[in-house]
Amino acid sequence: MYYTKTTIGSTTIETEINDESVFTRCPCCGREMRVDLQELFAAGDFDLCGTTILCPACTQKEA
Ligand SMILES: [Zn+2]
């Protein structure tokens, strides 16, 4: 498994990365969405820091 590690003061929090613990925000409206990283990696050409995902409502507006 992979996990993220965040240290706050003297406490370190480890959080497993899975399809239920990864979220992103829509860059247009700020809506929080759950993300399946495996699906994104499988799609190829995925940049962890540079990729943004629009929510369904904003995707429709863009189209
Ligand atoms: Zn949106």
PDB file of the backbone (N, CA, C, O) and the ligand in Angstrom, with CONECT records:
HET     ZN  A 101       1
ATOM      1  N   MET A   1       0.832  -1.205   0.000  1.00  0.00           N
ATOM      2  CA  MET A   1       0.000   0.000   0.000  1.00  0.00           C
ATOM      3  C   MET A   1       0.866   1.254   0.000  1.00  0.00           C
ATOM      4  O   MET A   1       2.034   1.215   0.386  1.00  0.00           O
ATOM      5  N   TYR A   2       0.305   2.314  -0.419  1.00  0.00           N
ATOM      6  CA  TYR A   2       0.953   3.612  -0.361  1.00  0.00           C
ATOM      7  C   TYR A   2       0.198   4.466   0.640  1.00  0.00           C
ATOM      8  O   TYR A   2      -1.005   4.291   0.836  1.00  0.00           O
ATOM      9  N   TYR A   3       0.905   5.388   1.271  1.00  0.00           N
ATOM     10  CA  TYR A   3       0.222   6.264   2.206  1.00  0.00           C
ATOM     11  C   TYR A   3       0.858   7.637   2.187  1.00  0.00           C
ATOM     12  O   TYR A   3       2.005   7.802   1.772  1.00  0.00           O
ATOM     13  N   THR A   4       0.104   8.610   2.637  1.00  0.00           N
ATOM     14  CA  THR A   4       0.658   9.949   2.770  1.00  0.00           C
ATOM     15  C   THR A   4       1.058  10.138   4.228  1.00  0.00           C
ATOM     16  O   THR A   4       0.528   9.475   5.120  1.00  0.00           O
ATOM     17  N   LYS A   5       1.986  11.039   4.455  1.00  0.00           N
ATOM     18  CA  LYS A   5       2.513  11.271   5.791  1.00  0.00           C
ATOM     19  C   LYS A   5       2.476  12.776   6.024  1.00  0.00           C
ATOM     20  O   LYS A   5       3.081  13.538   5.270  1.00  0.00           O
ATOM     21  N   THR A   6       1.784  13.195   7.043  1.00  0.00           N
ATOM     22  CA  THR A   6       1.717  14.609   7.363  1.00  0.00           C
ATOM     23  C   THR A   6       2.121  14.803   8.814  1.00  0.00           C
ATOM     24  O   THR A   6       1.586  14.146   9.707  1.00  0.00           O
ATOM     25  N   THR A   7       3.058  15.700   9.047  1.00  0.00           N
ATOM     26  CA  THR A   7       3.481  15.965  10.415  1.00  0.00           C
ATOM     27  C   THR A   7       2.927  17.306  10.867  1.00  0.00           C
ATOM     28  O   THR A   7       3.156  18.336  10.234  1.00  0.00           O
ATOM     29  N   ILE A   8       2.194  17.274  11.972  1.00  0.00           N
ATOM     30  CA  ILE A   8       1.652  18.495  12.569  1.00  0.00           C
ATOM     31  C   ILE A   8       2.226  18.588  13.972  1.00  0.00           C
ATOM     32  O   ILE A   8       1.849  17.817  14.854  1.00  0.00           O
ATOM     33  N   GLY A   9       3.127  19.520  14.177  1.00  0.00           N
ATOM     34  CA  GLY A   9       3.800  19.611  15.464  1.00  0.00           C
ATOM     35  C   GLY A   9       4.606  18.348  15.694  1.00  0.00           C
ATOM     36  O   GLY A   9       5.499  18.044  14.903  1.00  0.00           O
ATOM     37  N   SER A  10       4.318  17.600  16.756  1.00  0.00           N
ATOM     38  CA  SER A  10       5.063  16.375  17.050  1.00  0.00           C
ATOM     39  C   SER A  10       4.256  15.138  16.665  1.00  0.00           C
ATOM     40  O   SER A  10       4.651  14.014  16.973  1.00  0.00           O
ATOM     41  N   THR A  11       3.129  15.346  15.995  1.00  0.00           N
ATOM     42  CA  THR A  11       2.283  14.217  15.608  1.00  0.00           C
ATOM     43  C   THR A  11       2.399  13.953  14.108  1.00  0.00           C
ATOM     44  O   THR A  11       2.284  14.868  13.293  1.00  0.00           O
ATOM     45  N   THR A  12       2.626  12.699  13.763  1.00  0.00           N
ATOM     46  CA  THR A  12       2.671  12.325  12.352  1.00  0.00           C
ATOM     47  C   THR A  12       1.445  11.490  12.029  1.00  0.00           C
ATOM     48  O   THR A  12       1.150  10.506  12.706  1.00  0.00           O
ATOM     49  N   ILE A  13       0.746  11.891  10.999  1.00  0.00           N
ATOM     50  CA  ILE A  13      -0.459  11.180  10.591  1.00  0.00           C
ATOM     51  C   ILE A  13      -0.190  10.471   9.271  1.00  0.00           C
ATOM     52  O   ILE A  13       0.199  11.091   8.281  1.00  0.00           O
ATOM     53  N   GLU A  14      -0.406   9.152   9.279  1.00  0.00           N
ATOM     54  CA  GLU A  14      -0.255   8.382   8.050  1.00  0.00           C
ATOM     55  C   GLU A  14      -1.643   8.010   7.557  1.00  0.00           C
ATOM     56  O   GLU A  14      -2.464   7.484   8.309  1.00  0.00           O
ATOM     57  N   THR A  15      -1.891   8.288   6.284  1.00  0.00           N
ATOM     58  CA  THR A  15      -3.198   7.980   5.709  1.00  0.00           C
ATOM     59  C   THR A  15      -3.008   7.120   4.476  1.00  0.00           C
ATOM     60  O   THR A  15      -2.315   7.508   3.536  1.00  0.00           O
ATOM     61  N   GLU A  16      -3.622   5.959   4.483  1.00  0.00           N
ATOM     62  CA  GLU A  16      -3.518   5.067   3.335  1.00  0.00           C
ATOM     63  C   GLU A  16      -4.172   5.713   2.119  1.00  0.00           C
ATOM     64  O   GLU A  16      -5.252   6.296   2.207  1.00  0.00           O
ATOM     65  N   ILE A  17      -3.492   5.595   0.989  1.00  0.00           N
ATOM     66  CA  ILE A  17      -4.077   6.107  -0.250  1.00  0.00           C
ATOM     67  C   ILE A  17      -4.874   4.983  -0.884  1.00  0.00           C
ATOM     68  O   ILE A  17      -4.313   3.955  -1.263  1.00  0.00           O
ATOM     69  N   ASN A  18      -6.164   5.175  -1.000  1.00  0.00           N
ATOM     70  CA  ASN A  18      -6.998   4.195  -1.701  1.00  0.00           C
ATOM     71  C   ASN A  18      -8.118   4.952  -2.418  1.00  0.00           C
ATOM     72  O   ASN A  18      -8.144   6.182  -2.419  1.00  0.00           O
ATOM     73  N   ASP A  19      -9.031   4.215  -3.019  1.00  0.00           N
ATOM     74  CA  ASP A  19     -10.051   4.900  -3.824  1.00  0.00           C
ATOM     75  C   ASP A  19     -11.094   5.617  -2.962  1.00  0.00           C
ATOM     76  O   ASP A  19     -12.005   6.255  -3.488  1.00  0.00           O
ATOM     77  N   GLU A  20     -10.955   5.509  -1.632  1.00  0.00           N
ATOM     78  CA  GLU A  20     -11.907   6.213  -0.778  1.00  0.00           C
ATOM     79  C   GLU A  20     -11.266   7.365  -0.011  1.00  0.00           C
ATOM     80  O   GLU A  20     -11.954   8.100   0.697  1.00  0.00           O
ATOM     81  N   SER A  21      -9.935   7.525  -0.152  1.00  0.00           N
ATOM     82  CA  SER A  21      -9.274   8.543   0.659  1.00  0.00           C
ATOM     83  C   SER A  21      -8.663   9.670  -0.166  1.00  0.00           C
ATOM     84  O   SER A  21      -8.015  10.564   0.380  1.00  0.00           O
ATOM     85  N   VAL A  22      -8.868   9.627  -1.473  1.00  0.00           N
ATOM     86  CA  VAL A  22      -8.275  10.655  -2.330  1.00  0.00           C
ATOM     87  C   VAL A  22      -9.376  11.571  -2.866  1.00  0.00           C
ATOM     88  O   VAL A  22     -10.362  11.118  -3.448  1.00  0.00           O
ATOM     89  N   PHE A  23      -9.179  12.857  -2.653  1.00  0.00           N
ATOM     90  CA  PHE A  23     -10.180  13.833  -3.085  1.00  0.00           C
ATOM     91  C   PHE A  23      -9.504  14.947  -3.870  1.00  0.00           C
ATOM     92  O   PHE A  23      -8.296  15.159  -3.760  1.00  0.00           O
ATOM     93  N   THR A  24     -10.291  15.643  -4.653  1.00  0.00           N
ATOM     94  CA  THR A  24      -9.808  16.847  -5.308  1.00  0.00           C
ATOM     95  C   THR A  24     -10.948  17.855  -5.301  1.00  0.00           C
ATOM     96  O   THR A  24     -12.079  17.525  -4.942  1.00  0.00           O
ATOM     97  N   ARG A  25     -10.646  19.078  -5.696  1.00  0.00           N
ATOM     98  CA  ARG A  25     -11.691  20.087  -5.794  1.00  0.00           C
ATOM     99  C   ARG A  25     -11.795  20.559  -7.234  1.00  0.00           C
ATOM    100  O   ARG A  25     -10.787  20.712  -7.924  1.00  0.00           O
ATOM    101  N   CYS A  26     -13.012  20.785  -7.674  1.00  0.00           N
ATOM    102  CA  CYS A  26     -13.241  21.345  -8.999  1.00  0.00           C
ATOM    103  C   CYS A  26     -12.617  22.744  -9.037  1.00  0.00           C
ATOM    104  O   CYS A  26     -12.891  23.564  -8.161  1.00  0.00           O
ATOM    105  N   PRO A  27     -11.780  23.024 -10.047  1.00  0.00           N
ATOM    106  CA  PRO A  27     -11.123  24.336 -10.116  1.00  0.00           C
ATOM    107  C   PRO A  27     -12.107  25.474 -10.405  1.00  0.00           C
ATOM    108  O   PRO A  27     -11.775  26.640 -10.193  1.00  0.00           O
ATOM    109  N   CYS A  28     -13.298  25.153 -10.880  1.00  0.00           N
ATOM    110  CA  CYS A  28     -14.281  26.200 -11.206  1.00  0.00           C
ATOM    111  C   CYS A  28     -15.139  26.579 -10.001  1.00  0.00           C
ATOM    112  O   CYS A  28     -15.233  27.756  -9.651  1.00  0.00           O
ATOM    113  N   CYS A  29     -15.768  25.580  -9.364  1.00  0.00           N
ATOM    114  CA  CYS A  29     -16.733  25.891  -8.313  1.00  0.00           C
ATOM    115  C   CYS A  29     -16.261  25.455  -6.929  1.00  0.00           C
ATOM    116  O   CYS A  29     -16.901  25.773  -5.926  1.00  0.00           O
ATOM    117  N   GLY A  30     -15.136  24.722  -6.869  1.00  0.00           N
ATOM    118  CA  GLY A  30     -14.590  24.328  -5.575  1.00  0.00           C
ATOM    119  C   GLY A  30     -15.249  23.113  -4.967  1.00  0.00           C
ATOM    120  O   GLY A  30     -14.957  22.758  -3.825  1.00  0.00           O
ATOM    121  N   ARG A  31     -16.137  22.463  -5.711  1.00  0.00           N
ATOM    122  CA  ARG A  31     -16.826  21.288  -5.193  1.00  0.00           C
ATOM    123  C   ARG A  31     -15.837  20.144  -4.944  1.00  0.00           C
ATOM    124  O   ARG A  31     -14.972  19.868  -5.775  1.00  0.00           O
ATOM    125  N   GLU A  32     -15.977  19.481  -3.783  1.00  0.00           N
ATOM    126  CA  GLU A  32     -15.104  18.358  -3.447  1.00  0.00           C
ATOM    127  C   GLU A  32     -15.588  17.097  -4.137  1.00  0.00           C
ATOM    128  O   GLU A  32     -16.781  16.793  -4.155  1.00  0.00           O
ATOM    129  N   MET A  33     -14.622  16.359  -4.711  1.00  0.00           N
ATOM    130  CA  MET A  33     -14.979  15.124  -5.400  1.00  0.00           C
ATOM    131  C   MET A  33     -14.012  14.030  -5.017  1.00  0.00           C
ATOM    132  O   MET A  33     -12.826  14.289  -4.814  1.00  0.00           O
ATOM    133  N   ARG A  34     -14.508  12.802  -4.916  1.00  0.00           N
ATOM    134  CA  ARG A  34     -13.649  11.655  -4.675  1.00  0.00           C
ATOM    135  C   ARG A  34     -12.983  11.274  -6.008  1.00  0.00           C
ATOM    136  O   ARG A  34     -13.611  11.340  -7.065  1.00  0.00           O
ATOM    137  N   VAL A  35     -11.709  10.878  -5.944  1.00  0.00           N
ATOM    138  CA  VAL A  35     -10.955  10.576  -7.157  1.00  0.00           C
ATOM    139  C   VAL A  35     -10.404   9.165  -7.084  1.00  0.00           C
ATOM    140  O   VAL A  35      -9.873   8.755  -6.052  1.00  0.00           O
ATOM    141  N   ASP A  36     -10.524   8.432  -8.158  1.00  0.00           N
ATOM    142  CA  ASP A  36      -9.916   7.115  -8.249  1.00  0.00           C
ATOM    143  C   ASP A  36      -8.600   7.266  -9.005  1.00  0.00           C
ATOM    144  O   ASP A  36      -8.582   7.303 -10.235  1.00  0.00           O
ATOM    145  N   LEU A  37      -7.484   7.355  -8.249  1.00  0.00           N
ATOM    146  CA  LEU A  37      -6.180   7.589  -8.874  1.00  0.00           C
ATOM    147  C   LEU A  37      -5.827   6.489  -9.865  1.00  0.00           C
ATOM    148  O   LEU A  37      -5.224   6.748 -10.907  1.00  0.00           O
ATOM    149  N   GLN A  38      -6.202   5.270  -9.534  1.00  0.00           N
ATOM    150  CA  GLN A  38      -5.876   4.139 -10.404  1.00  0.00           C
ATOM    151  C   GLN A  38      -6.485   4.340 -11.791  1.00  0.00           C
ATOM    152  O   GLN A  38      -5.866   4.042 -12.812  1.00  0.00           O
ATOM    153  N   GLU A  39      -7.712   4.853 -11.796  1.00  0.00           N
ATOM    154  CA  GLU A  39      -8.401   5.099 -13.057  1.00  0.00           C
ATOM    155  C   GLU A  39      -7.654   6.178 -13.858  1.00  0.00           C
ATOM    156  O   GLU A  39      -7.485   6.061 -15.072  1.00  0.00           O
ATOM    157  N   LEU A  40      -7.211   7.235 -13.149  1.00  0.00           N
ATOM    158  CA  LEU A  40      -6.511   8.323 -13.826  1.00  0.00           C
ATOM    159  C   LEU A  40      -5.169   7.855 -14.376  1.00  0.00           C
ATOM    160  O   LEU A  40      -4.797   8.201 -15.497  1.00  0.00           O
ATOM    161  N   PHE A  41      -4.435   7.059 -13.575  1.00  0.00           N
ATOM    162  CA  PHE A  41      -3.155   6.538 -14.046  1.00  0.00           C
ATOM    163  C   PHE A  41      -3.372   5.649 -15.265  1.00  0.00           C
ATOM    164  O   PHE A  41      -2.596   5.690 -16.220  1.00  0.00           O
ATOM    165  N   ALA A  42      -4.425   4.852 -15.225  1.00  0.00           N
ATOM    166  CA  ALA A  42      -4.703   3.932 -16.323  1.00  0.00           C
ATOM    167  C   ALA A  42      -4.993   4.693 -17.616  1.00  0.00           C
ATOM    168  O   ALA A  42      -4.715   4.204 -18.711  1.00  0.00           O
ATOM    169  N   ALA A  43      -5.556   5.898 -17.477  1.00  0.00           N
ATOM    170  CA  ALA A  43      -5.885   6.702 -18.653  1.00  0.00           C
ATOM    171  C   ALA A  43      -4.620   7.258 -19.305  1.00  0.00           C
ATOM    172  O   ALA A  43      -4.653   7.706 -20.451  1.00  0.00           O
ATOM    173  N   GLY A  44      -3.497   7.226 -18.566  1.00  0.00           N
ATOM    174  CA  GLY A  44      -2.224   7.682 -19.114  1.00  0.00           C
ATOM    175  C   GLY A  44      -2.106   9.192 -19.104  1.00  0.00           C
ATOM    176  O   GLY A  44      -3.090   9.906 -18.907  1.00  0.00           O
ATOM    177  N   ASP A  45      -0.874   9.676 -19.322  1.00  0.00           N
ATOM    178  CA  ASP A  45      -0.636  11.106 -19.418  1.00  0.00           C
ATOM    179  C   ASP A  45      -1.201  11.848 -18.204  1.00  0.00           C
ATOM    180  O   ASP A  45      -1.824  12.900 -18.348  1.00  0.00           O
ATOM    181  N   PHE A  46      -0.979  11.293 -17.005  1.00  0.00           N
ATOM    182  CA  PHE A  46      -1.537  11.875 -15.799  1.00  0.00           C
ATOM    183  C   PHE A  46      -0.436  12.551 -15.001  1.00  0.00           C
ATOM    184  O   PHE A  46       0.592  11.940 -14.708  1.00  0.00           O
ATOM    185  N   ASP A  47      -0.648  13.798 -14.653  1.00  0.00           N
ATOM    186  CA  ASP A  47       0.321  14.574 -13.889  1.00  0.00           C
ATOM    187  C   ASP A  47      -0.298  14.867 -12.517  1.00  0.00           C
ATOM    188  O   ASP A  47      -1.261  15.628 -12.415  1.00  0.00           O
ATOM    189  N   LEU A  48       0.262  14.257 -11.462  1.00  0.00           N
ATOM    190  CA  LEU A  48      -0.338  14.336 -10.125  1.00  0.00           C
ATOM    191  C   LEU A  48      -0.556  15.776  -9.669  1.00  0.00           C
ATOM    192  O   LEU A  48      -1.571  16.074  -9.040  1.00  0.00           O
ATOM    193  N   CYS A  49       0.379  16.674  -9.976  1.00  0.00           N
ATOM    194  CA  CYS A  49       0.269  18.053  -9.505  1.00  0.00           C
ATOM    195  C   CYS A  49      -0.400  18.969 -10.524  1.00  0.00           C
ATOM    196  O   CYS A  49      -0.963  20.002 -10.159  1.00  0.00           O
ATOM    197  N   GLY A  50      -0.340  18.595 -11.792  1.00  0.00           N
ATOM    198  CA  GLY A  50      -0.813  19.524 -12.821  1.00  0.00           C
ATOM    199  C   GLY A  50      -2.194  19.216 -13.369  1.00  0.00           C
ATOM    200  O   GLY A  50      -2.732  19.979 -14.171  1.00  0.00           O
ATOM    201  N   THR A  51      -2.780  18.088 -12.934  1.00  0.00           N
ATOM    202  CA  THR A  51      -4.068  17.701 -13.492  1.00  0.00           C
ATOM    203  C   THR A  51      -5.213  18.201 -12.617  1.00  0.00           C
ATOM    204  O   THR A  51      -5.212  17.989 -11.404  1.00  0.00           O
ATOM    205  N   THR A  52      -6.177  18.857 -13.227  1.00  0.00           N
ATOM    206  CA  THR A  52      -7.371  19.251 -12.494  1.00  0.00           C
ATOM    207  C   THR A  52      -8.567  18.553 -13.118  1.00  0.00           C
ATOM    208  O   THR A  52      -8.573  18.248 -14.311  1.00  0.00           O
ATOM    209  N   ILE A  53      -9.571  18.308 -12.304  1.00  0.00           N
ATOM    210  CA  ILE A  53     -10.754  17.602 -12.776  1.00  0.00           C
ATOM    211  C   ILE A  53     -11.983  18.467 -12.521  1.00  0.00           C
ATOM    212  O   ILE A  53     -12.236  18.890 -11.393  1.00  0.00           O
ATOM    213  N   LEU A  54     -12.734  18.721 -13.573  1.00  0.00           N
ATOM    214  CA  LEU A  54     -13.965  19.505 -13.417  1.00  0.00           C
ATOM    215  C   LEU A  54     -15.077  18.610 -12.891  1.00  0.00           C
ATOM    216  O   LEU A  54     -15.139  17.427 -13.226  1.00  0.00           O
ATOM    217  N   CYS A  55     -15.960  19.178 -12.062  1.00  0.00           N
ATOM    218  CA  CYS A  55     -17.118  18.417 -11.598  1.00  0.00           C
ATOM    219  C   CYS A  55     -18.098  18.262 -12.771  1.00  0.00           C
ATOM    220  O   CYS A  55     -17.986  18.983 -13.762  1.00  0.00           O
ATOM    221  N   PRO A  56     -19.044  17.338 -12.669  1.00  0.00           N
ATOM    222  CA  PRO A  56     -19.973  17.104 -13.788  1.00  0.00           C
ATOM    223  C   PRO A  56     -20.711  18.379 -14.232  1.00  0.00           C
ATOM    224  O   PRO A  56     -20.916  18.589 -15.428  1.00  0.00           O
ATOM    225  N   ALA A  57     -21.105  19.221 -13.283  1.00  0.00           N
ATOM    226  CA  ALA A  57     -21.844  20.442 -13.631  1.00  0.00           C
ATOM    227  C   ALA A  57     -20.972  21.376 -14.462  1.00  0.00           C
ATOM    228  O   ALA A  57     -21.432  21.919 -15.466  1.00  0.00           O
ATOM    229  N   CYS A  58     -19.707  21.571 -14.050  1.00  0.00           N
ATOM    230  CA  CYS A  58     -18.809  22.473 -14.778  1.00  0.00           C
ATOM    231  C   CYS A  58     -18.388  21.859 -16.107  1.00  0.00           C
ATOM    232  O   CYS A  58     -18.163  22.582 -17.077  1.00  0.00           O
ATOM    233  N   THR A  59     -18.280  20.533 -16.162  1.00  0.00           N
ATOM    234  CA  THR A  59     -17.958  19.865 -17.423  1.00  0.00           C
ATOM    235  C   THR A  59     -19.040  20.173 -18.451  1.00  0.00           C
ATOM    236  O   THR A  59     -18.744  20.411 -19.622  1.00  0.00           O
ATOM    237  N   GLN A  60     -20.301  20.167 -18.004  1.00  0.00           N
ATOM    238  CA  GLN A  60     -21.409  20.471 -18.913  1.00  0.00           C
ATOM    239  C   GLN A  60     -21.355  21.917 -19.377  1.00  0.00           C
ATOM    240  O   GLN A  60     -21.620  22.214 -20.542  1.00  0.00           O
ATOM    241  N   LYS A  61     -21.002  22.834 -18.441  1.00  0.00           N
ATOM    242  CA  LYS A  61     -20.916  24.253 -18.801  1.00  0.00           C
ATOM    243  C   LYS A  61     -19.829  24.486 -19.840  1.00  0.00           C
ATOM    244  O   LYS A  61     -19.991  25.295 -20.755  1.00  0.00           O
ATOM    245  N   GLU A  62     -18.693  23.753 -19.687  1.00  0.00           N
ATOM    246  CA  GLU A  62     -17.564  23.920 -20.602  1.00  0.00           C
ATOM    247  C   GLU A  62     -17.905  23.421 -21.997  1.00  0.00           C
ATOM    248  O   GLU A  62     -17.429  23.966 -22.992  1.00  0.00           O
ATOM    249  N   ALA A  63     -18.737  22.376 -22.068  1.00  0.00           N
ATOM    250  CA  ALA A  63     -19.037  21.727 -23.349  1.00  0.00           C
ATOM    251  C   ALA A  63     -19.903  22.619 -24.240  1.00  0.00           C
ATOM    252  O   ALA A  63     -20.249  22.229 -25.355  1.00  0.00           O
TER     253      ALA A  63
HETATM  254 ZN    ZN A 101     -17.424  22.644 -10.677  1.00  0.00          ZN2+
END
